[in-house]
Amino acid sequence: MKTRIIPALRTLPLLLGATLLAGCMVGPDFHRPAPPQVERYTAQPLPATLGGDADAQRLVAGAEVPAQWWTLFHSAQLDALVAQALQANPSIKAAQAALRQAQEAQAAGRGSLYPAVTADYNVQRQRVAGTLASPASSGYDYYTLHTAQLALSWAPDLFGGNRRQLEALRAQTDVARYQLEAARISLAANVVVGAIDAAGLRAQIAATRAIVASQQQTLDSLRRQLALGAVPEAAVAAQQASLAQAQATLPPLQKQLAQQNDALAALLGRAPAELPDANLDLADLQLPAQLPLSLPSRLVEQRPDVRAAEAQLHAASAQVGVAEANRLPKFTLSANAGSAPTNIGDLFRDGTVFWNLAADVSQPLFNAGSLKHQQRTAEAALDAAKAQYRGTVIAALQNVADTLQALKSDADALQAAQRAEQAATRSLAIAQKQYALGDIDHLAVLQAEQAQQQAAIARVQAQAGRYGDTAALFQALGGGWWQHGAK
């Protein structure tokens, strides 16, 4: 029995080996695009140090972005918020599932490179009509037929269509991997900026409340003076208006803070009512003194969105090869061997064995140009992917340039706001003393209070903006994902 089946099957590996040796891969071979040939991000060189002595930030060319860059703000509360978000945010879970889906699709695609082997066993009970001759050697009208067989088929990848398809699947896995990294970086940056914005709003609310309390004290003093006839009623009315204006600025700030907290809860993967008590203050943060600044040529390696666009380009290139291979001949090799006795105990005995070997070749002859246009579709998709990659690189360079310009403006704005607040505070103190001595009227004090209020809020806004743009720079430079072992 074995001597009848195995020699026939031994010829199959020889056919397969010869077919493999003749194989090739059609379509373009992918080559990574050249990095941008620019030396800096901005049109004009930026100073190496941003800000003054107390809050200076130095740009360090070529330095690496740490994977957990948010720890540079030295806030345990902020670190905890980012950790919670990375653990529970639904978008991260979805991106992780998308990566697993792409990995499984790639694993499934490998099967096209190998022969498919199927084992089958069938049993049937049959009665032959008396007017017909029985097909069984026993001549019985009633018989049971047991059929066990092993079938093998393989379509050799002569022109690389399957390998190009697998190449495209690998590229799509890379797309999903880089999209996951981009989602992580974006989430961390959104949590940091959201927490900073909330802290800035709390500081603005505190400053506004202090102004309201100060103006209330002034109003109480004026009312006492009005009772004594020392000030006109117009002064009291003016102070009441000023107090009302200050009080009116509180509800919008409180609304913004509530909505910011709701958004922060969503980033943490929680309902608004489940937001943990983490009232971060700007005073709890430290401004990173050193800021990494990668070279533009390195940015394409570090930005996950650029790497994802490159992987999309790779997949589009491979699909051109798939389309080309579909227009070429296809070969199929198959083998089948088994046994079909009427008694299960006679399986694979002499006289019950059967086998066959087959080879098939097919060539598309007429399809109304469908395959040709499918190839042209793939080539157009490749051109589109090239343009999209180029656009992604330009957008990445612009993102870094915009953030650097924002940081420079933030440093200048914060210094100006600090000087303005200091001057307004001194001016208010002088005005209050002069008013107490009777040298100036209440309107002068009122104007000094309003100036001090505006200066305090402007300083808080400038400070929060600088912290937020610092986080944005780490995100724009790629977020350091490659530091934790991602490839």
C-alpha positions as CSV (number, residue, x, y, z in Angstrom):
1,M,0.0,0.0,0.0
2,K,2.7,2.5,1.1
3,T,4.8,1.7,-1.9
4,R,2.0,2.7,-4.2
5,I,1.2,6.1,-2.6
6,I,4.5,7.5,-1.4
7,P,6.5,7.2,-4.7
8,A,3.9,9.2,-6.5
9,L,3.9,11.9,-3.8
10,R,7.7,12.1,-3.8
11,T,7.6,13.8,-7.2
12,L,5.6,16.6,-5.8
13,P,8.4,18.3,-3.8
14,L,10.6,18.2,-6.9
15,L,7.9,20.0,-8.8
16,L,7.5,22.5,-6.0
17,G,11.2,23.2,-5.7
18,A,11.6,23.8,-9.4
19,T,8.7,26.2,-9.3
20,L,10.2,28.1,-6.4
21,L,13.5,28.5,-8.2
22,A,11.7,30.0,-11.1
23,G,9.8,32.5,-8.9
24,C,10.2,36.3,-9.0
25,M,8.5,39.3,-7.6
26,V,6.9,41.9,-9.9
27,G,6.1,45.4,-8.9
28,P,8.2,48.2,-7.4
29,D,10.5,47.4,-4.5
30,F,9.9,49.9,-1.6
31,H,12.6,52.3,-0.6
32,R,12.2,54.7,2.3
33,P,11.9,58.3,1.3
34,A,14.8,60.6,1.9
35,P,14.6,62.7,5.0
36,P,14.1,66.5,4.7
37,Q,17.2,68.4,3.8
38,V,16.8,71.4,6.1
39,E,18.9,72.4,9.0
40,R,16.3,74.1,11.2
41,Y,12.6,74.4,11.7
42,T,12.0,78.1,11.6
43,A,12.8,80.7,8.9
44,Q,15.0,82.7,11.3
45,P,17.3,81.1,13.9
46,L,15.8,81.0,17.4
47,P,17.8,82.0,20.5
48,A,19.4,79.1,22.4
49,T,17.7,80.2,25.6
50,L,14.1,81.3,26.0
51,G,12.9,83.4,28.9
52,G,14.7,85.1,31.8
53,D,17.0,83.8,34.5
54,A,14.3,82.6,36.8
55,D,12.3,80.6,34.2
56,A,14.8,80.2,31.4
57,Q,14.5,77.2,29.0
58,R,17.5,76.1,27.0
59,L,17.0,74.4,23.6
60,V,19.4,71.4,23.4
61,A,19.9,70.5,19.7
62,G,20.0,66.7,19.1
63,A,18.8,65.7,22.6
64,E,16.4,62.8,22.8
65,V,12.9,63.2,24.0
66,P,12.3,61.0,27.1
67,A,9.5,58.4,26.9
68,Q,7.8,59.8,30.0
69,W,8.4,63.5,29.2
70,W,5.6,64.7,31.4
71,T,7.7,63.7,34.5
72,L,9.9,66.7,33.7
73,F,7.2,68.9,35.2
74,H,8.0,67.2,38.5
75,S,4.3,66.8,39.6
76,A,3.2,63.5,41.1
77,Q,-0.4,64.5,40.5
78,L,0.2,65.1,36.8
79,D,2.1,61.8,36.5
80,A,-0.8,59.9,38.1
81,L,-3.3,61.5,35.7
82,V,-1.3,60.5,32.7
83,A,-0.8,56.9,34.0
84,Q,-4.6,56.6,34.6
85,A,-5.4,57.9,31.1
86,L,-2.9,55.5,29.4
87,Q,-4.4,52.6,31.3
88,A,-8.1,53.3,30.8
89,N,-8.7,55.6,27.9
90,P,-11.1,53.9,25.3
91,S,-9.2,55.2,22.3
92,I,-6.1,53.5,23.5
93,K,-8.0,50.2,23.9
94,A,-9.4,50.6,20.4
95,A,-6.0,51.3,18.9
96,Q,-4.6,48.2,20.7
97,A,-7.4,46.1,19.3
98,A,-6.7,47.5,15.8
99,L,-3.1,46.5,16.1
100,R,-4.0,43.0,17.1
101,Q,-6.4,42.8,14.2
102,A,-3.7,43.9,11.8
103,Q,-1.2,41.4,13.3
104,E,-3.7,38.5,12.9
105,A,-4.5,39.6,9.4
106,Q,-0.7,39.5,8.6
107,A,-0.4,36.0,10.2
108,A,-3.4,34.8,8.2
109,G,-1.8,36.2,5.0
110,R,1.3,34.0,5.5
111,G,-0.8,30.9,4.7
112,S,-1.0,31.9,1.0
113,L,2.7,31.0,0.7
114,Y,2.3,27.4,1.8
115,P,0.5,24.4,0.5
116,A,-3.0,23.7,1.9
117,V,-3.5,20.2,3.3
118,T,-7.0,18.8,4.0
119,A,-7.8,15.5,5.6
120,D,-11.3,14.0,5.0
121,Y,-13.2,11.0,6.1
122,N,-16.6,10.0,4.7
123,V,-18.9,7.1,5.4
124,Q,-22.1,6.3,3.6
125,R,-24.6,3.4,3.6
126,Q,-26.1,2.7,0.2
127,R,-28.5,0.3,-1.5
128,V,-28.2,-0.3,-5.2
129,A,-31.4,-0.8,-7.2
130,G,-31.9,-4.4,-8.3
131,T,-32.0,-3.4,-11.9
132,L,-28.4,-2.1,-11.6
133,A,-25.2,-3.9,-11.1
134,S,-23.6,-3.3,-7.7
135,P,-20.3,-1.3,-7.8
136,A,-19.0,-3.2,-4.8
137,S,-16.6,-6.1,-5.5
138,S,-18.8,-8.3,-3.3
139,G,-21.8,-7.8,-5.6
140,Y,-24.1,-6.9,-2.6
141,D,-26.9,-4.5,-3.1
142,Y,-26.4,-3.2,0.4
143,Y,-22.9,-1.9,1.3
144,T,-21.2,0.7,3.4
145,L,-18.4,2.8,1.8
146,H,-15.6,4.3,3.9
147,T,-13.5,6.9,2.2
148,A,-10.4,8.4,3.9
149,Q,-8.3,10.8,1.9
150,L,-5.6,13.5,2.1
151,A,-5.7,16.4,-0.3
152,L,-2.9,18.8,-1.0
153,S,-3.0,21.9,-3.2
154,W,-0.7,24.8,-3.7
155,A,-0.6,27.8,-6.0
156,P,3.1,28.6,-6.3
157,D,3.8,32.4,-6.0
158,L,5.7,32.6,-9.3
159,F,5.4,36.3,-9.8
160,G,5.3,37.4,-6.1
161,G,1.6,38.4,-5.9
162,N,1.1,36.6,-2.6
163,R,4.4,37.9,-1.2
164,R,3.5,41.5,-2.2
165,Q,0.1,41.0,-0.5
166,L,1.9,39.8,2.6
167,E,4.3,42.8,2.3
168,A,1.2,45.1,2.2
169,L,-0.2,43.3,5.3
170,R,3.1,43.9,7.2
171,A,2.9,47.5,6.2
172,Q,-0.6,47.8,7.5
173,T,0.5,46.3,10.8
174,D,3.1,49.0,11.0
175,V,0.4,51.6,10.3
176,A,-1.6,50.3,13.2
177,R,1.5,50.2,15.5
178,Y,2.4,53.8,14.7
179,Q,-1.2,54.9,15.1
180,L,-1.2,53.3,18.5
181,E,1.9,55.2,19.5
182,A,0.4,58.4,18.1
183,A,-2.7,57.9,20.2
184,R,-0.7,57.4,23.3
185,I,1.4,60.5,22.7
186,S,-1.7,62.6,21.8
187,L,-3.5,61.3,24.9
188,A,-0.6,62.1,27.2
189,A,-0.3,65.6,25.8
190,N,-4.0,66.2,26.0
191,V,-4.0,65.2,29.7
192,V,-1.0,67.4,30.5
193,V,-2.4,70.4,28.7
194,G,-5.9,69.8,30.1
195,A,-4.6,69.6,33.6
196,I,-2.5,72.8,33.0
197,D,-5.5,74.6,31.6
198,A,-7.6,73.6,34.6
199,A,-4.9,74.8,37.0
200,G,-4.7,78.1,35.1
201,L,-8.4,78.5,35.3
202,R,-8.3,77.8,39.1
203,A,-5.6,80.4,39.4
204,Q,-7.6,82.9,37.4
205,I,-10.7,82.2,39.6
206,A,-8.6,82.7,42.8
207,A,-7.2,86.0,41.4
208,T,-10.6,87.2,40.5
209,R,-12.0,86.3,43.9
210,A,-9.2,88.2,45.5
211,I,-10.1,91.2,43.4
212,V,-13.8,90.8,44.3
213,A,-12.9,90.7,48.0
214,S,-10.7,93.7,47.7
215,Q,-13.3,95.7,45.8
216,Q,-16.0,94.6,48.3
217,Q,-13.8,96.0,51.1
218,T,-13.4,99.2,49.2
219,L,-17.2,99.4,48.7
220,D,-17.8,98.9,52.4
221,S,-15.3,101.7,53.2
222,L,-17.0,104.0,50.8
223,R,-20.4,103.4,52.2
224,R,-19.1,104.3,55.6
225,Q,-17.6,107.4,54.3
226,L,-20.8,108.2,52.4
227,A,-22.7,108.0,55.7
228,L,-20.3,110.5,57.2
229,G,-20.6,112.8,54.1
230,A,-16.9,112.3,53.2
231,V,-17.5,111.0,49.7
232,P,-20.2,111.7,47.1
233,E,-22.8,109.0,46.2
234,A,-21.3,108.8,42.7
235,A,-18.1,107.3,44.1
236,V,-20.2,104.5,45.8
237,A,-22.1,103.9,42.6
238,A,-18.9,103.6,40.6
239,Q,-17.5,101.2,43.1
240,Q,-20.7,99.1,43.0
241,A,-20.4,98.9,39.2
242,S,-16.8,97.9,39.3
243,L,-17.6,95.2,41.9
244,A,-20.4,93.9,39.7
245,Q,-18.1,93.8,36.7
246,A,-15.5,91.8,38.6
247,Q,-18.2,89.4,39.9
248,A,-19.5,88.9,36.4
249,T,-16.2,87.5,35.3
250,L,-16.4,84.6,37.7
251,P,-19.2,82.5,36.2
252,P,-17.6,82.2,32.8
253,L,-14.3,81.1,34.4
254,Q,-16.2,78.6,36.6
255,K,-18.0,77.2,33.5
256,Q,-14.7,76.8,31.7
257,L,-13.2,75.0,34.6
258,A,-16.2,72.6,35.0
259,Q,-16.1,71.8,31.3
260,Q,-12.3,71.3,31.4
261,N,-12.7,68.9,34.3
262,D,-15.4,67.0,32.4
263,A,-13.0,66.8,29.4
264,L,-10.2,65.6,31.6
265,A,-12.4,62.9,33.1
266,A,-13.2,61.7,29.6
267,L,-9.5,61.4,28.8
268,L,-9.1,59.3,31.9
269,G,-11.8,57.0,30.6
270,R,-14.2,58.0,33.3
271,A,-17.6,59.7,33.6
272,P,-17.5,63.4,34.7
273,A,-18.8,62.4,38.2
274,E,-15.9,60.0,38.6
275,L,-13.1,62.5,38.2
276,P,-10.6,62.0,40.9
277,D,-9.8,64.8,43.3
278,A,-6.6,66.2,41.8
279,N,-6.7,69.9,42.0
280,L,-3.4,70.6,40.3
281,D,-2.0,74.1,40.9
282,L,0.4,76.0,38.6
283,A,2.6,76.4,41.7
284,D,2.9,72.6,41.8
285,L,4.6,72.5,38.4
286,Q,8.2,73.1,37.4
287,L,9.0,74.4,34.0
288,P,11.5,72.1,32.3
289,A,14.8,73.9,32.1
290,Q,16.0,72.0,29.1
291,L,14.1,71.3,25.9
292,P,15.3,68.7,23.4
293,L,15.3,69.8,19.8
294,S,15.8,67.0,17.3
295,L,17.2,67.7,13.9
296,P,14.6,67.9,11.1
297,S,16.2,64.9,9.4
298,R,15.5,62.9,12.6
299,L,11.9,64.1,12.9
300,V,10.7,61.6,10.3
301,E,12.0,58.8,12.4
302,Q,10.4,60.1,15.6
303,R,7.0,61.3,14.6
304,P,4.6,58.3,14.6
305,D,2.2,60.0,12.2
306,V,5.1,60.3,9.7
307,R,6.0,56.7,10.2
308,A,2.4,55.7,9.7
309,A,2.2,57.7,6.5
310,E,5.5,55.9,5.4
311,A,3.9,52.5,6.1
312,Q,0.8,53.5,4.1
313,L,3.2,54.4,1.3
314,H,4.8,51.0,1.6
315,A,1.5,49.2,1.5
316,A,0.4,51.2,-1.6
317,S,3.7,50.2,-3.3
318,A,3.1,46.5,-2.5
319,Q,-0.4,46.7,-3.9
320,V,1.0,47.7,-7.3
321,G,2.9,44.4,-7.3
322,V,-0.3,42.5,-6.4
323,A,-2.1,44.1,-9.3
324,E,0.7,43.3,-11.7
325,A,0.8,39.7,-10.6
326,N,-2.9,39.3,-11.1
327,R,-2.4,39.9,-14.9
328,L,0.2,37.1,-15.2
329,P,-0.3,33.3,-15.4
330,K,-1.3,31.4,-12.3
331,F,-0.1,27.9,-11.5
332,T,-1.8,25.3,-9.2
333,L,-0.3,22.0,-8.1
334,S,-2.5,19.4,-6.4
335,A,-2.3,15.9,-5.0
336,N,-4.9,13.6,-3.6
337,A,-4.4,10.2,-2.0
338,G,-6.7,7.9,0.0
339,S,-8.5,4.7,0.5
340,A,-12.2,3.7,-0.2
341,P,-13.1,0.2,1.2
342,T,-16.5,-1.2,2.1
343,N,-15.2,-2.3,5.4
344,I,-13.4,0.2,7.7
345,G,-10.9,-2.5,8.7
346,D,-9.7,-2.6,5.1
347,L,-8.6,1.0,4.9
348,F,-5.3,1.4,3.0
349,R,-5.2,-2.3,2.0
350,D,-4.4,-3.3,-1.5
351,G,-7.1,-2.6,-3.9
352,T,-8.7,0.2,-1.8
353,V,-6.0,2.9,-2.5
354,F,-6.4,5.7,-4.9
355,W,-4.3,8.8,-5.7
356,N,-3.8,11.5,-8.3
357,L,-1.4,14.3,-9.1
358,A,-2.5,17.4,-11.1
359,A,-1.0,20.6,-12.4
360,D,-3.0,23.6,-13.7
361,V,-2.0,26.8,-15.4
362,S,-4.4,29.7,-16.2
363,Q,-3.8,33.0,-18.0
364,P,-6.4,35.8,-18.2
365,L,-7.2,36.4,-21.8
366,F,-10.1,38.8,-21.8
367,N,-11.6,40.7,-18.9
368,A,-12.6,44.0,-20.7
369,G,-9.5,45.7,-19.3
370,S,-10.5,45.2,-15.6
371,L,-7.1,43.9,-14.5
372,K,-5.2,46.7,-16.4
373,H,-7.4,49.4,-14.8
374,Q,-7.0,47.7,-11.4
375,Q,-3.2,48.1,-11.8
376,R,-3.6,51.7,-12.8
377,T,-5.8,52.2,-9.8
378,A,-3.0,50.8,-7.6
379,E,-0.5,53.1,-9.3
380,A,-2.7,56.1,-8.7
381,A,-3.1,55.1,-5.0
382,L,0.7,54.9,-4.8
383,D,1.0,58.5,-6.2
384,A,-1.6,59.6,-3.7
385,A,0.3,57.9,-0.8
386,K,3.5,59.7,-1.9
387,A,1.8,63.1,-1.8
388,Q,0.1,62.3,1.5
389,Y,3.5,61.3,3.0
390,R,5.1,64.5,1.7
391,G,2.2,66.5,3.2
392,T,2.5,64.7,6.6
393,V,6.3,65.5,6.7
394,I,5.6,69.2,5.9
395,A,2.9,69.3,8.5
396,A,5.2,67.8,11.1
397,L,7.9,70.4,10.4
398,Q,5.3,73.1,10.6
399,N,4.0,71.8,13.9
400,V,7.5,71.9,15.4
401,A,8.1,75.4,14.0
402,D,4.8,76.7,15.2
403,T,5.4,75.3,18.7
404,L,8.9,76.8,18.9
405,Q,7.6,80.2,17.8
406,A,4.9,79.9,20.4
407,L,7.4,79.1,23.1
408,K,9.5,82.1,22.2
409,S,6.4,84.3,22.3
410,D,5.2,82.7,25.6
411,A,8.6,83.4,27.3
412,D,8.4,87.1,26.1
413,A,4.8,87.4,27.1
414,L,5.3,85.9,30.5
415,Q,8.2,88.2,31.3
416,A,6.1,91.2,30.1
417,A,3.1,90.0,32.2
418,Q,5.2,89.5,35.3
419,R,6.6,93.0,34.9
420,A,3.1,94.4,34.3
421,E,1.7,92.7,37.4
422,Q,4.6,93.9,39.6
423,A,4.1,97.4,38.3
424,A,0.3,97.3,38.7
425,T,0.7,95.9,42.3
426,R,3.0,98.7,43.3
427,S,0.8,101.3,41.6
428,L,-2.3,99.9,43.5
429,A,-0.4,100.0,46.8
430,I,0.7,103.6,46.2
431,A,-2.8,104.6,45.2
432,Q,-4.3,103.1,48.3
433,K,-1.8,105.0,50.5
434,Q,-2.5,108.3,48.7
435,Y,-6.2,107.7,49.0
436,A,-5.8,107.1,52.7
437,L,-4.0,110.4,53.0
438,G,-6.6,112.2,50.9
439,D,-4.2,113.0,48.1
440,I,-6.3,111.3,45.4
441,D,-10.0,110.5,44.9
442,H,-11.5,107.0,44.8
443,L,-11.7,106.9,41.0
444,A,-7.9,106.7,40.9
445,V,-7.9,103.8,43.3
446,L,-10.6,102.1,41.3
447,Q,-8.5,102.4,38.1
448,A,-5.5,101.0,39.9
449,E,-7.5,98.0,41.1
450,Q,-8.8,97.2,37.6
451,A,-5.3,97.4,36.2
452,Q,-3.9,95.1,38.9
453,Q,-6.8,92.6,38.3
454,Q,-6.1,92.5,34.5
455,A,-2.4,92.2,35.1
456,A,-2.8,89.3,37.5
457,I,-5.0,87.4,35.2
458,A,-2.8,88.1,32.2
459,R,0.2,86.7,34.1
460,V,-1.7,83.5,35.0
461,Q,-2.8,83.1,31.3
462,A,0.8,83.6,30.1
463,Q,2.2,81.1,32.6
464,A,-0.4,78.4,31.7
465,G,0.2,79.1,28.0
466,R,4.0,78.5,28.4
467,Y,3.5,75.3,30.3
468,G,1.0,74.1,27.7
469,D,3.2,74.9,24.7
470,T,6.2,73.2,26.5
471,A,4.0,70.0,26.5
472,A,3.1,70.6,22.9
473,L,6.8,70.7,21.9
474,F,7.4,67.3,23.4
475,Q,4.4,66.0,21.4
476,A,5.5,67.7,18.2
477,L,8.9,66.1,18.5
478,G,7.4,62.6,18.7
479,G,6.9,62.1,22.4
480,G,9.8,59.7,22.9
481,W,7.8,56.6,22.0
482,W,11.0,54.9,20.6
483,Q,12.6,55.1,24.1
484,H,10.4,52.4,25.5
485,G,11.2,49.7,23.0
486,A,8.7,50.3,20.3
487,K,10.0,49.5,16.8
